[in-house]
Amino acid sequence: MLPGRTSKIEPFAIDHATIGTGDVDGTTLSDMSVVVNETGRIETIAPSDTIGIPAHYHRIDATGKYVAPGLINAHVHLFSDGRPLDPDRATPRAQKRLKSLLSTPGGRAVATSKARTNLTTLLRSGVTTVRTLGDIGYEAVALRRKVESGALLGPRILASGPMLAVPEGHGAPLVALTGEGPDESRRNAETNIDHGVNVLKIAATGGITDAQEPGEAGRPQMDVASMRAICDVAHADDMIVAAHAQSPEGVRAALEAGVDTIEHGAHLNEETLELFADNPHALRGYSALIPTMSAGLALTALPQELTGINDIQAASAKEITDGMIAGARNAHMHGVKVGVGTDSGMTFVTQYSTWRELYLLAHYAGFSAAEAFHAATQGNAEILGISRETGSITVGKSADLLVLDDDPARDLRTLASPKLVVTAGRPVWRPHVRHIESIDAPLDTKL
Ligand SMILES: [Zn+2]
């Protein structure tokens, strides 16, 4: 059993490292020591030749290495590992069958054990904070409690529980509670909050994975009043709301309702760009875009024989991914806050490839490497409302750190193989993950 997050840990110092700050301009600080105390927080940051470190602190010599803030993945699903999802299991009938199977005690145990494995993979790949956005039940809440109590070594978790959707809407019934109109939507939001979630997720439009006919993905599903009711409940509890939205109309409606993060996105015009930057109904007065390029590009850049998607999904993926990329590029250009989430667990989006989303933002949406790294650390922390806790190497913050071979603000690929991951002051030595070569190889060649 690991020591609890509230109990003491072995204090240590990482010496002679170059700090990759995660600042938007790619600032580095050379020959520095980062000292972590027994509460798992950063105690001191100073040049290695001037610092005095208590004798009982463990010392890690990081000469030639970089220390950077841990990654934050703002959009993950823990129910799958990225291997192709079978389109035949996405029909309403098949989803209903699977749902009742997973609602038995045995089914719940399977879901929790899968989620736990995927969470460990995320951590070992350098992700020290995740936001789940669509769970089968409350397995991510259970895992969050385990991490917080110290029973499980894992990343910080913001957990959504099931999504909130309209009847037969996106994600329903497998990973969504359904309701019609503001009253039922509010009740579903309250149900999730009663079960301990700390974020909410709305299905504002149809999606690619479970579209049963052409045009269903991206089609608006939940009305503004229902989404507003959900936002009101969440915001009263200081909780942010995410919305899956894959068309210009869907994005607009979600923004009008006061949703805090738009997931995936679409083509944006002047009006929607302004609504992102200044959104009177959002918790903090603005909304952010989380494009999830990994999920879209995997389905459009690779042949259907490989991804296993059907013709309806392939056609939807093409249209939606084009809009998503244009939206991300446009948002970035206009200074709208863009965060980083992969949609892990979706077809060909593994739990260990958060680094690839940064690479895709740089190669398809006009980000510099430093901007992409900033977005996945400081930027995401601000968007998720946790910047006082994490997102940068700052005295007093949680020690969520990576030791890397190179400067991530210049070489994003170095994030694919961290040498050491530290989560809330707890080190993961030799953080190896098991790769799925049949997924990595085609993505490496085609993207
Ligand atoms: Zn998702």
Residues whose N, C-alpha, C, O or C-beta is under 5 A from the ligand:
A	BS01	ZN	L133 D343
